[in-house]
Amino acid sequence: MLLFKKILNFKAAGGLGDKRGATRYPVGAKYPLKAKVTLVGRDGEGHILKADDNRAMDWGGQLVNMSSGGVSMRLHPAAMGDRGENCRLKLELDHKLFEIDATVAHFWSGPQYATCGVALKFPDSHTQKAFRQLVEPVALGSVLTPVDAKSVEQDAPGLLKEQYSGGEEILLTVWRDSTGKVIEHFELLTHDYIIRGSAASPGLQIGCQEGAKAGGKLTPTQQNEVRQLFQLIVPNIPKAVPADVRAFLERFAA
């Protein structure tokens, strides 16, 4: 399952996806990616059932964090597992399914929930690319932090500009009115794309940054995929970004 066919190709060695490494990125509570993990079957006393027993169980859970090689998720407290056991991760987004064999990297049981970390076994580069596309919106949104106001150039008369950066990978700029209370516009730069929105208009403006590898004008398919990328980034933006900014972006991601 490739979520994006025209963007996020991760072709170049050392590209954004390669830089992710083992960094774990917190998943936003509203991120629409659904997750299940299939754990080996156990009897009532917690003993692993015979290898030929097909009573392995799917456990739905809440994603806690994702990295380029695995995920951590919270499960029902009745779930049981041990490090090194085989498992299978099942992800669903927009009616598209992603399944892959994995290994339990860690398992912790508590009274309210169990926490399971899984390390994925990528059979080929296509599968790895598909998973990295699911991680990328989390990696981009979750790293946004406020830029020091003294470093932000105020170059729009009558408006107050503030910025939120994720290093070289993503930059969010917000313009407020002169009182600083009302948000007028935003601009998000990531992966050579420009995504803009204005309080005066309900739609998004999507294009390429100057000198972008993607070229000049985007095709309708590319625009739709960039729009979907934006919609998936927004739920992962952290509380370090003010609530009114997050709410403003959510209007355009709906």
C-alpha positions in Angstrom: 0.0 0.0 0.0 1.5 3.3 -1.1 -0.4 6.2 0.4 1.2 8.7 -2.0 2.2 7.8 -5.6 3.4 11.1 -6.8 5.1 12.6 -3.7 7.3 11.4 -0.9 9.3 9.0 -3.1 12.4 8.9 -0.8 14.5 8.1 -3.8 17.8 9.8 -2.9 20.1 8.3 -0.4 20.5 10.5 2.6 17.1 12.1 2.0 14.6 13.1 4.6 13.4 9.5 5.2 16.9 8.2 5.6 17.6 10.9 8.2 14.8 9.7 10.4 16.9 6.8 11.7 15.6 5.4 15.0 14.1 8.7 16.2 10.7 8.1 17.8 8.0 10.7 16.9 4.9 11.1 19.1 1.7 10.3 17.3 -1.1 12.9 17.7 -4.3 11.6 19.3 -6.3 12.7 16.2 -4.0 11.0 13.7 -6.5 8.9 11.7 -4.1 5.9 11.3 -5.7 2.8 12.9 -3.5 0.1 14.3 -3.7 -3.5 15.3 -1.1 -6.0 16.3 -1.5 -9.8 16.0 0.2 -11.5 19.0 0.8 -15.2 19.5 -2.0 -17.1 21.1 -1.9 -17.8 24.8 -4.0 -19.9 27.2 -5.6 -18.6 30.3 -2.4 -18.9 32.3 -0.4 -16.9 29.8 1.4 -19.9 28.2 2.0 -19.8 24.5 -0.2 -22.1 22.5 1.1 -24.7 20.1 2.7 -23.5 16.9 -0.1 -25.2 14.9 -2.8 -23.5 16.9 -4.4 -20.7 14.8 -5.8 -18.7 17.8 -3.5 -15.8 17.5 -5.4 -12.6 18.4 -5.6 -9.1 16.9 -5.3 -6.4 19.5 -6.4 -2.9 18.4 -4.6 -0.1 20.1 -3.6 3.5 20.2 -0.3 4.5 18.5 2.1 6.2 20.9 5.0 6.8 18.7 6.5 5.8 15.3 10.0 5.6 13.9 11.3 4.6 10.5 11.6 1.0 11.7 8.7 0.4 14.1 5.9 1.6 16.3 4.9 1.6 20.0 1.2 1.3 20.9 -1.1 0.9 23.9 -3.2 -2.2 24.1 -5.9 -3.6 26.3 -4.4 -4.6 29.7 -5.4 -8.3 28.9 -2.9 -8.4 26.0 0.2 -10.4 26.7 3.6 -10.6 24.8 7.3 -11.1 25.3 10.3 -9.5 23.7 11.5 -11.4 20.6 8.1 -13.0 19.8 6.8 -12.8 16.2 3.9 -10.6 15.6 2.2 -8.8 12.7 1.3 -5.1 12.5 -1.8 -4.1 10.7 -2.4 -0.4 9.8 -5.4 1.2 8.0 -5.7 4.7 6.7 -8.4 6.0 4.3 -9.5 2.4 3.6 -6.0 1.4 2.6 -4.4 -1.5 4.4 -0.7 -2.0 5.4 0.4 -5.3 6.9 3.9 -6.4 7.8 5.6 -9.1 9.9 7.3 -7.8 13.0 9.0 -8.7 16.2 8.0 -7.6 19.7 10.7 -5.2 20.7 9.4 -4.6 24.2 6.2 -5.3 26.2 5.0 -3.8 29.4 1.8 -4.7 31.2 0.0 -2.3 33.5 -3.4 -2.1 35.3 -4.9 0.3 32.7 -3.1 -0.7 29.5 -0.3 -2.7 28.1 2.5 -1.1 26.0 3.9 -3.0 23.0 6.8 -1.9 20.8 7.3 -3.7 17.5 10.2 -3.8 15.2 9.2 -4.2 11.5 10.7 -6.8 9.1 10.7 -5.1 5.7 10.7 -7.7 2.9 11.6 -5.1 0.2 12.2 -1.5 -0.5 8.6 -0.9 -1.6 7.2 -2.0 1.7 9.7 0.2 3.5 8.7 3.2 1.4 5.0 2.6 2.1 5.6 2.6 5.8 7.9 5.6 5.7 5.1 7.5 4.0 2.9 6.8 7.0 5.6 8.0 9.4 6.4 11.2 7.6 3.3 13.2 8.6 4.0 12.3 12.2 7.7 13.2 11.9 7.0 16.5 10.3 4.1 17.7 12.5 5.5 16.6 15.8 8.8 18.5 15.6 7.3 22.0 15.1 8.4 24.4 17.9 8.1 28.2 18.2 10.9 30.3 16.7 12.2 33.1 18.9 10.2 36.2 18.2 13.4 38.3 17.9 14.5 36.1 15.0 11.3 36.6 13.0 11.4 39.4 10.4 8.3 41.5 10.5 7.9 42.3 6.8 4.1 42.6 6.4 2.8 46.0 7.4 -0.3 45.8 9.7 0.3 42.1 10.5 2.3 40.3 13.2 4.3 37.3 12.0 5.2 34.3 14.0 6.9 31.1 13.0 7.2 27.5 14.1 10.1 25.4 12.8 11.1 21.8 12.5 14.6 22.5 11.3 15.2 22.3 7.6 12.3 20.0 7.0 9.2 22.1 7.8 8.4 25.7 8.5 5.0 27.1 9.6 4.4 30.9 9.3 1.3 32.5 10.8 0.2 36.1 10.4 -2.1 37.8 12.9 -3.8 41.1 12.8 -2.2 44.1 14.6 -3.8 43.2 17.9 -2.1 39.7 17.8 -5.5 38.1 18.6 -6.9 37.2 15.2 -5.1 34.9 12.7 -5.3 36.1 9.2 -3.1 33.8 7.1 -0.7 30.8 7.3 1.9 29.3 5.1 3.5 25.8 5.5 6.7 24.9 3.7 7.7 21.2 3.5 9.2 18.8 1.0 9.5 21.7 -1.5 5.8 22.4 -1.4 4.0 25.5 -0.3 0.6 25.2 1.4 -1.3 28.5 2.2 -4.6 29.4 3.8 -6.4 32.6 4.6 -9.2 33.5 6.9 -10.9 35.3 4.0 -11.0 32.1 1.9 -12.0 28.5 2.8 -9.7 26.7 0.4 -6.0 25.9 0.4 -3.5 27.3 -2.1 -0.9 24.6 -3.0 2.2 25.0 -5.1 6.0 24.5 -5.3 8.7 26.5 -3.7 11.0 28.3 -6.0 13.7 26.0 -7.4 12.0 22.9 -6.1 12.9 19.5 -7.5 9.2 18.9 -8.1 9.3 21.4 -10.9 6.9 24.2 -11.6 3.2 23.7 -11.7 1.8 20.7 -9.8 -0.6 18.3 -11.5 -4.1 17.8 -10.0 -2.9 14.5 -8.6 0.1 16.0 -6.9 -2.0 18.8 -5.5 -4.4 16.3 -4.0 -1.6 14.3 -2.4 0.0 17.5 -1.0 -3.4 18.4 0.4 -3.7 14.9 2.0 -0.2 15.3 3.4 -1.2 18.6 5.1 -4.3 16.9 6.5 -2.2 14.2 8.1 0.5 16.6 9.4 -2.0 18.8 11.3 -3.2 16.2 13.8 0.4 15.6 14.9 1.3 19.3 15.6 2.2 19.5 19.3 0.9 21.7 22.1 4.1 23.8 21.8 2.1 25.4 18.9 -0.7 27.6 20.4 -4.2 26.1 20.5 -5.7 28.8 18.3 -3.1 28.2 15.6 -3.8 24.5 15.7 -7.5 25.1 15.5 -7.0 27.5 12.5 -5.1 24.8 10.7 -7.7 22.2 11.5 -10.3 24.3 9.7 -8.3 23.8 6.4 -7.5 20.2 7.1 -11.2 19.2 7.6 
